[in-house]
Amino acid sequence: MPPPAFDRLRALAIGSQAIGLMLIITLETVMDNAARPWQGWVLAAMLVTALTIALVRLYRHKRLQKQLAERRRFLEEDDER
């Protein structure tokens, strides 16, 4: 089965990273050196978001592989009868 044309998780990952980058640049522009702690929190949020999306993608991939293996096993058992 081919992958869908539009991947929501990929769009979410790209969007969240773009928003984080814009926020970091905006904080630097507005607050100068006082923005450092806030930029750290934004970066941490970006990393947590990226890791969460990666785990969801991995979970979906593993679930799909498991379903395909079950279908193959079912078809093989059906062919043997």
C-alpha positions, 0 to 999 in steps of 0.5 A: 500500500503506497503512503498517503499523499498528505502525511499529517504527522510530517506536516505537524513536524514541519509546522512545529519546527517552523513556529519554534524557529520563528519564536526563537528569532522573534524573542532574540529580536524583541528581548535581546540577551534576556531571551536566552532562558525563553529560547531554551524553553522553546528549544526544549518544547521543539525537541519534545514535540519532535520526539513525540512525533517520531514515537507516534510514527514508529508506533504507527509503522510497527502497528501496520507491520503487525497487521500485515504479518497477521494478514499474511499468516491468515492467508497462508493458513487459508491456502493450506486448507 
